[in-house]
Amino acid sequence: MLKDKRRCSVATACLFIFFACGIISPAKSAAVQKPACNCYCLYPAGAAVSFRQTAAARRYGDEGYHVPENTAIIIDMDRLTLTLFADNKYLRRYPVAMGKYETPTPVGNWKIVSREISPHEVLGTRWMGLNIPYGRYGIHGTNQPGSIGTFASQGCIRMHNAHVEEIFSLVSEGTPVTIIGSPFGAPGTPPHTLGYGDSGPHVLEMQKALRRLGFYKGVPDGFWGKGTEEAVRKFRAAHGLKGENVIDEAVYRRLGY
């Protein structure tokens, strides 16, 4: 479908998911452009100019501007990119920074629940909060542009300020955001031992795994409470694991990680 497989392999796979779910309908492919902003655009040059103009109009309060329908975002941890879909078309891909080893970015299917202009100097010029239940995570600008393209954040998705302003102009509360990658953080990051009271993407992933196997009966929420404690206890007993009731290397191995 897209000829440039090197740049668009992940986008192609994601488009397949969107097509299967009925979110995006197939469209005729166009020549790949590489604008000065270091993003990738599948619209013809004229359409890219129009996109920038309408984004600027939205930023400066043009009441007649309409937020595109079926806008969606996919963030790829392996490639450190954010891909924007708008009006049922793959629109642009931007470089980002994501969570470092100690504070990984949560993978999963989320949505934008808040939008702020000039939230704080550290957060750049725009903030888009996500509905991740176990912390304050969002897509935002930065006063450290040199960190873009690395794993450097506290778990949020950092963007160049000019890029986040474009995104901000084209999304609304409720826009879906899918983050794909390892639930344990940067590629190659080993999982660490988890215990009662822990929270975050590591716990969420373990709850999902235990639920698939029938040990966890609750709704995965990323918090290790009584339900998770009991599920881990049963799992360890079923596999003859002695010692503390924690998720350690032995549990990860038996869960297939």
C-alpha positions in Angstrom: 0.0 0.0 0.0 2.8 2.5 1.0 5.9 2.0 -1.0 8.3 3.6 1.4 8.5 0.6 3.8 11.5 1.8 5.7 9.7 4.9 7.0 6.2 3.6 7.1 6.3 0.0 8.3 4.8 0.8 11.7 2.3 3.2 10.1 1.2 0.5 7.7 0.6 -2.0 10.5 -1.3 0.7 12.5 -3.4 1.6 9.4 -4.3 -2.0 9.1 -5.7 -1.9 12.6 -7.6 1.3 11.9 -9.1 -0.2 8.7 -10.1 -3.4 10.6 -11.8 -1.3 13.3 -13.5 1.0 10.8 -11.7 4.1 12.1 -9.9 4.9 8.9 -11.0 4.1 5.4 -8.4 3.4 2.6 -7.3 6.4 0.6 -5.2 6.8 -2.5 -1.5 7.1 -1.7 0.4 10.3 -2.5 4.0 11.2 -2.9 6.0 11.2 0.3 7.3 14.7 1.3 9.8 15.6 4.0 9.0 19.1 5.2 11.5 21.3 7.0 10.0 20.4 10.4 11.5 16.9 10.1 8.1 15.2 9.9 6.8 12.9 7.2 3.7 14.0 5.3 1.7 11.9 2.9 -0.4 14.9 1.6 0.7 16.7 -1.6 2.8 19.8 -1.0 -0.2 22.1 -1.3 -2.2 20.2 1.2 0.7 20.4 3.7 0.7 24.2 3.3 -3.0 24.2 3.9 -2.5 22.0 7.0 -0.1 24.5 8.5 -2.3 27.5 7.7 -5.4 25.9 9.3 -3.3 24.8 12.3 -2.1 28.4 12.7 -5.6 29.7 12.4 -6.8 27.4 15.1 -3.9 28.5 17.4 -4.9 32.2 16.9 -8.5 31.7 17.6 -10.3 31.5 14.3 -13.8 30.5 15.4 -14.6 29.2 11.9 -12.0 26.4 12.0 -13.4 22.9 12.5 -11.3 20.2 14.3 -11.0 17.3 11.9 -13.1 14.2 12.5 -11.5 10.8 13.3 -8.3 12.3 14.6 -6.1 9.8 16.3 -2.5 9.5 17.5 -0.1 6.5 17.6 3.1 6.8 19.6 5.8 4.2 18.9 8.3 3.6 21.7 10.8 1.7 19.5 11.0 4.5 16.9 10.4 7.4 19.3 7.8 8.9 17.0 4.3 10.3 17.2 2.1 9.7 14.2 -1.0 11.8 13.6 -4.1 10.7 11.7 -6.7 13.3 10.7 -9.8 13.2 8.5 -9.2 9.5 8.0 -5.7 10.1 6.5 -2.2 9.4 7.8 -1.0 13.0 8.1 2.3 13.4 9.9 5.0 11.8 12.0 7.0 13.7 14.6 10.1 12.8 16.7 9.5 12.6 20.5 11.2 11.9 23.8 9.7 9.3 26.1 10.1 7.9 29.6 13.5 6.9 30.9 14.3 3.5 32.6 13.1 4.5 36.0 9.9 6.2 34.8 8.6 4.4 31.7 5.9 5.8 29.5 2.7 3.6 29.9 1.8 1.6 26.8 -1.9 1.1 26.0 -5.0 2.7 24.5 -5.7 6.1 26.1 -7.4 9.3 25.2 -6.8 13.1 25.6 -8.8 14.4 28.6 -7.4 17.9 29.0 -5.7 20.7 27.0 -3.7 23.6 28.2 -1.9 26.6 26.6 1.4 27.6 28.2 1.1 25.2 31.1 4.6 25.6 32.6 8.1 26.5 31.2 9.3 22.9 31.6 6.2 21.6 29.7 6.8 24.0 26.8 3.9 25.8 25.1 1.2 23.1 25.1 -0.1 20.3 27.3 -2.5 17.5 26.4 -3.3 15.3 29.4 -4.0 11.6 29.0 -6.5 9.4 31.1 -3.8 7.2 32.5 -5.1 6.3 36.0 -1.9 6.0 38.0 -0.1 9.3 37.4 -0.2 12.6 35.5 1.0 11.8 32.0 0.6 13.8 28.8 1.9 15.0 25.5 3.7 18.4 25.9 6.3 20.7 24.6 9.7 21.2 26.3 12.4 23.7 27.2 15.0 20.9 26.5 14.7 20.3 22.8 18.0 18.4 22.8 16.2 15.5 24.6 13.9 14.8 21.7 14.8 11.4 20.2 15.8 9.9 23.6 14.4 8.3 26.6 14.6 11.2 29.0 11.2 12.1 30.5 9.4 11.2 33.7 7.0 9.2 31.5 5.4 11.9 29.4 5.8 12.4 25.7 7.9 15.4 24.9 7.8 17.2 21.6 9.4 20.3 20.0 7.2 23.2 20.8 6.4 24.0 17.2 5.3 20.4 16.7 3.1 20.2 19.8 1.4 23.4 18.8 0.4 21.8 15.5 -0.9 18.7 17.2 -2.8 20.8 19.8 -4.6 22.6 17.0 -6.0 19.4 15.5 -7.1 17.3 18.5 -9.8 17.6 21.1 -10.7 16.0 24.4 -11.6 12.4 23.6 -9.0 12.0 20.8 -7.6 8.4 21.0 -3.9 8.0 21.8 -2.3 4.5 21.3 1.2 4.0 22.8 2.9 0.9 21.5 6.2 -0.7 22.8 7.5 -2.5 25.8 5.5 -2.1 29.1 8.8 -2.1 30.9 10.2 1.1 29.3 12.9 1.7 26.8 13.7 -1.3 24.5 15.9 -3.8 26.3 15.0 -2.6 29.7 14.6 -5.6 32.1 11.5 -5.7 34.3 12.2 -5.2 38.0 10.7 -6.8 41.1 7.1 -5.7 42.0 5.3 -6.0 45.3 2.3 -4.8 47.2 1.6 -1.1 46.9 3.4 -0.7 43.6 1.7 1.0 40.7 2.4 1.9 37.0 2.7 0.3 33.6 4.6 -2.7 35.0 1.8 -3.6 37.4 -0.8 -3.1 34.7 0.9 -5.5 32.3 1.2 -8.1 35.0 -2.5 -7.8 35.9 -3.4 -8.3 32.2 -1.2 -11.4 32.0 -2.6 -12.9 35.2 -6.1 -12.1 34.1 -5.5 -13.9 30.8 -4.5 -17.0 32.8 -7.5 -16.7 35.1 -5.7 -15.8 38.3 -6.7 -12.1 38.4 -10.4 -11.4 38.5 -10.5 -7.6 38.7 -10.2 -4.9 36.1 -6.5 -4.1 35.3 -5.8 -0.6 36.7 -2.1 -0.5 37.3 -2.4 -0.6 41.2 -1.2 -3.5 43.2 -3.9 -3.9 45.8 -5.6 -6.9 47.5 -6.9 -8.4 44.2 -3.4 -8.4 42.6 -1.9 -9.7 45.9 -4.2 -12.7 45.9 -3.7 -13.3 42.2 0.1 -13.4 42.6 -0.2 -15.6 45.6 -2.3 -18.1 43.7 0.1 -18.0 40.7 3.2 -18.6 42.7 1.5 -21.5 44.6 0.4 -23.0 41.3 4.0 -23.0 40.0 5.6 -24.1 43.3 7.3 -20.8 43.9 8.3 -20.1 47.5 9.4 -16.9 49.2 8.0 -13.4 49.2 4.7 -12.8 47.4 6.3 -10.6 44.7 6.6 -10.7 40.9 10.3 -11.5 40.4 12.4 -13.0 37.7 10.8 -16.5 38.3 7.3 -15.2 37.9 8.2 -13.1 34.8 9.7 -16.2 33.2 6.7 -18.4 33.9 4.4 -15.6 32.5 6.5 -15.7 29.3 8.5 -12.5 29.6 
